[in-house]
């Protein structure tokens, strides 16, 4: 009878966890989709009164999924996210986006800035960051208003808004897409003492992936590397008491010693890099990894990764300032990784992103 009671309690606990997870995700998606709809309305009003030359509507060069197909993919992503947590790859996702007060403040800041970013898009102006004298020393490709966002990657306000902007873009699924990268990380850590390993998260930004790594593997020391001081400051604030360090630096020539790291992660970095720089970063990843070390790559889908989605990928750089995305979506990165001794060991898609892992020979 005791065994039966334990089994019933276990099933009841799982049901409660599933209901809680589903309610949380639906609530988050509603919040971010609501923002997206409000932004679309405000942008249409501004477009109607703007003096800028009207830009031609974006044109897909292939199949574009309809709303039903996108919702099906989102359901599959969230279902897989829940299953992964139930299988013990990581704790049940909480996806805490901050207090209600902080969410309201960010929302107000977002809509206050929206006319500026919209006008920047309408006039196709994306060089404000490049024109700032204080940004001397940063790579030219980095000093842009990516996505037409104010401040590029280099202001406190940009760092405050970034995560909300990304979740709005992906209808509240960005965290779940990042979490898919924890699966190959789990396998890389399995049976090993996390405290004895060394890892780095390249272009850590506001530390979203680093926070998820810390929640799942709290004893793993990880160094977050980024070129933006405001973004690093936000990442450090979010890290709490995790064994993480934060370093200002360039992934093209990172400060890590050759063969010094067991694990390297990079999330949504490669599509933001020019082709030559992409290869320079891969070469440095191969340099800093130990033999047998693992590189975990989470980024946007590429052409052919998911049937019926290539046309959607072609729209992305037309709608946002993503100057290197067109090359990225057709770049044969597996061959490039192989040229530097990194062989694929894992591959999976997660809605509009994909996760691949490579092992250094």
N, C-alpha and C positions, 0 to 999 in steps of 0.2 A: 504493500500500500504506500509505503514511503517513497518507493521508486516512482510509482504512478503520480504521487503528489509533486515530486520533483520535476517530472516530465511536464505535467500540467503547468506548473509555475514557470518552467522554461519557455513553453510555448506562449503563455500569456505575456511574459516579459518581451519575447520577440515581437508579438503583435503590437504591444504598446510602443516599442521602439520604432516599428515600421509606421504606425499611425503618426507618431511624433515627427519622424523624418519627413513623411509625405506632407503633413500639414505645414512644416517649416519651409519646405521647398516650394510648395504652392504659394505660400505667403510671400516668399522672396521674389518669385517670378512675377507675381501680381504687382509687387512694389516696383520692380524694375521695368516691366512692360508698361505699366501706367506712366512711368517717367518717359519712356520712349514715345508713347502716344502724345503726351503733352509737348515733348520736344518737337515732334513732327508738326504739330499744329502751329507752334510758335515759329518754326522755320518757314512753313508755307506762308504765314502772314508777312514775315520779313522779306521773303523772296518776291512777294507781290509788290512791295514798295521799294525794293532795292534799285539803285541806279546802275549797278554793275551789269555788264553785258551778260545776258542769260547764257548759261552753259548748256551744251547739248545733253539730253538725258543719257544716263549710262546705258551701254549696249552690251548684252551678254554675248560671248562667243561660243556658247554651248548650252546644254540643258540646265535649267534652273529649277530647283525643287519648289513645289507649291507649299502652302501653309500646312496642309495635312502631312506632307512628307517631313517637314521640319519638326512638327509636333511629335511625330512618330519617333524621330531621332532623339528628341529631347527626352521622351519617356524611356527610351532604351538606355540613354546615358544615365538617368537618375536611377533606373532599376539596377543597372550594373553597379553604380556607386553604392547602393544599399547592400547588394549581394557581396561586394568586396569587403565592406565593413563587417558583415555577418560572418564572413569567412576568416576574419581576423587579420586582414592585411593592414587595416588602420582602424582607429576608434570610430564609433558612430559619428558622422559629420554633424557639427553644430552650426557652422556657417554664421557665426555671430558677426554682424556687420557694424556693431557699435551700438551705443545707447540711442534711444529715440531722439534725444536732444542733439547728439552728434549727427545723426542721419538728417534731421531737419536743417541743421546748419550747412551740411554739405549740399543738400538739395537747393537751398537758397543760393549758395555760392555758384552752383551749376547753372541755375537759370539767370543769375546776374551776369555771368560770363557768356551765356549763350549768344547774345547778339554779336559779340566780338568774334567768337569762333565761326559763327555763320557768315559774317561779312568777310572774314578771312577766306572761307571756302568759296564764296560767291566771286571774290576778286582773284582767287587762286594765288593768294599771298601766303607764303610759308617761310619767309626768311627773317622774321623779326628776331628770332633767337640768334641767327647768324650775325645780325647787325649789332649785337650787344658786345661792347668792348671788353666787358668783364669776363667774357667766355673765351678769351684767348687761351690757346693751348689745348682746347678740346678738338677732336677730329671734325672736319668740316661737315661730314655726313651726319654727325650727331647734332649739330647746331641748326636744327630745323624745327618747325612747328608740326611735328608728326601728328596726323589726324586733325590738323588745323587747330590743335589745342593751344590755348594761351600759355606762354612760357616754355613751350617744348617740354623737355624733361627736367627743367632746371629752376623751378620756383617752388616755394612752399605751397602755394595755392594749387599748382599742378599736381604735386604729390598728394595733397588732400583729396583731390577730385579723381585721381586716376582710377582707383579700384571701382568707384561708383560708375565711372564712364564705361569701363570694360564690362561690368555686369549689365549695364543698360544695353550695350551693343549686343551681348550674347543672351539677353533675356533671363539673366540670373543664373546662368549655367557655367560661368567662368571657373568658379571654385571646383566644381565637379570635374571639369575638363583637366584642370591642373592635378587634381587628386589621382587621376589615372596614371600619372607618373610615379606614384608611390608603389605601384605593383612591382615594376622591375627593381625599385630601390629595396623593397622587402626581400626580394630574392637575392640581391647583392649582399644584404646584411645577415641573411639567415644563417644561424649557427656561429656567428662571429660576435665578439664583444665590441659593441658600438664605441665604447670609450677608447679603444685602441686604434680606431680608424680615423682618417682625415678626409673631409669632404669640402667642396666649394660649390656655391650656387652663383653662376656667372650672370651678370646683368640682373641682379636680384631685385632691383626696383624698390617697391614699397615692402618687399619681404613676404608677399603672399605665399609663395611656394615654401619659403623658409619656415613660415609659421606652421604650415601643414606638415612639413618634415618634423618640426619640433613636437607637434601634437602626437605624431605616430611613432617617432623614434627619439624620445626625449634625451637619451644619453649620447646621441651622435653629435660630435663637435662639427659645426659647419661654419665656413666663412662666406659671408655674403659680399660679393664684389660688384661695384657699380661706379659709373662715371658721374653720377649726380649726388651731390651732398644733401640736398633737401630730401631726395628719395631715400638715401641711406639713413638719414635721421629718422624718418618715419618708420623704416624697417626696424631700426634698433629699438624704437619706442614700443613696437609691437612684439618684440622678441621675448619680453619678460625676463625670466631667470634661466632661459635655455642657454646651453653652452655654445653660443654663437658669437662670432666676431664679425666686424664690418670694416671693409677696407675700400678706400677710394682707389679705383684703378681701371685699366682698360683690358678687356678680354683678349685683345690682340697681342698683348705682351704682359700677361698677368704676373704678379709679384711672387707666385708660388715657385718653389724649386723644381727642377726637373725630376720626374719620377717620385713626387712627394705626396700625391693624393690617391686615395683608394676610389673615390667617387667624385664625379663632376656632374652637375645638372645645369641645364640651360632651358628656360621656359619663355616662349614667345620672343626669342632674341633673333633668330636667324633670318626671319622675314624682314627685319628692320635693317639688315646689313647689306651694303653693296657686295656684288659677287666676289671681288678680290678680297675684300675684308672678311667675308664669310670663310674663305679658304685660309686666311691668316689665323682666324680664330680656331678653326679645326686643327691647324698645325700646332697651335699652342696647347690645345686640349690634349693632343697626343703627347706633347712634351711633358706636361705636368702629371699625367696619369702614370701610376706604377704599372709594370707588366701585370696583366690580369685585372687591372682596374676597369671600372665601369663608367661609361658616359651615358647619361639619360637625357634624351632630347624630347621636349614637348613643344610643339609649334602648330601652326595652321596646316590644314590639309594641303596637299599638292595635287596637281592634275593626275587623275586616274586612281586616287586613293579611295574615292567613294563614288560609285556610279551615279550619274545624274547631278553631280555637284560642281562640275568643272565650270559651268557658266556662272554660278554664284561666285566662285573664286575670282572670275574675271571682272565682276562688278565691284569688288572690294576696293581695289586701288583707284577706281574711277570716282567712288563716293567719298573716299577719305584720302588724305595725303599719305600715301604709302608708296614712296618712289621706287622701292626695290622689290615689291611684292610680285610684280609680273615675272621677273626673272626667277624669284624664289619658287614660284609654283611649278616651274618646269625644270628646276635644277636637279640634276641627278646626284643627290647628296650621298647616297649609299656608295657610289663609285668614288666620290671624293674622300669619304671616310676610309674606304678600303685603301686608297693611295697612301694614307697615313697610318696604316696598320690597325685600324679600328673595324672589327668585324661585327655585323648585326647579330644580336642574340634574342631580340624581342621586338614585336611590332603589333600595334593595336590602334584602331581609330576610336575617337571619343567625341561624338557629335561633329563639330567643325574643326577639331584638332586631331593630331595623331601623336602617339607616343612610340618612340623607338629607343632601344638600348643597344650599346656597342661595347665590346670588350677589347681592350688593348692586348695584342699578342705578346 
